Amino acid sequence: MPKRFSRMLAFLCCLVMVASLLPTSYAAATDNIENAEANETPTAIFGTPELGSNDPLWSQTMEHHINKSTVPTDPRPHATGTARILWDHDYLYARVVVQDSNLYQGAGGDHRYDSLEFYVGTGTSGSNQWRVSATGVFSGQAAPGRAAWTQITETGYIVEMRIPKRNLILQEGMLTFEVYINNSTEKGGDRYEVVSSFGDPDAAYTSSVSFTDSLQLTLANEVDNRLSITATAGPGAE
């Protein structure tokens, strides 16, 4: 066999081998990226947002999916959402965007209506629970400084909540935290689904085990020197 032909054949064989390896290597790299993202520690950065103002601080902190349902196979419409968390030395702040095609928009603020529940710290009987409805009606715990802004959207609703620290010390480190979506029909008073972000859905009122130390509080890369003013006007503000 001529040397030139042998070299060409060897070169072609090498190309075939390299080509066969490329897809596997690419897939492995993609899997590594996805696994890294999935295993990333949920965080909240330090910052004091203005509620109801589309504050740019929200875009700087991590987005957390709210998609663990108590009834994943139920044929009725499901609610899902995303949450962004900020903190300072006196309050936690949450912005939750909910997707809900069957939304109740009347009075009523407890767990039987479309609403959000926030659980902060271990508490004495389950976590400390804060609740606000899709239309801005508070229920659950109350404390000075509690505030919320809500807005009904074409696809659901948005809630921005300010949660007083009460007896907690807010500082860098791990925090026991959870957010639930209570999902009812447009009639209200008939909750059939609870959706969680960090731990088991509809379990926080008795135990924080599934979401203990679920959120890491971190400092921001840049200091925000603005004067913070909480919005008190507009839909659902209180």
Secondary structure, 3 states (H helix, E strand, C coil): CCHHHHHHHHHHHHHHHHHHHHHHHHHHHHHHHHHHHHCCCCEEEECCCCCCCCCHHHHHCCEEEECEECCCCCCCCCCEEEEEEEECCCEEEEEEEEECCCCCCCCCCCCCCCEEEEEECCCCCCCEEEEEECCCCEEECCCCCCEEEEEEECCEEEEEEEEECCCCCCCCEEECEEEEEEECCCCCCCCCEEEECCCCCCCCCCCCHHHCCCEEEECCCCCCCCCCCCCCCCCCCC
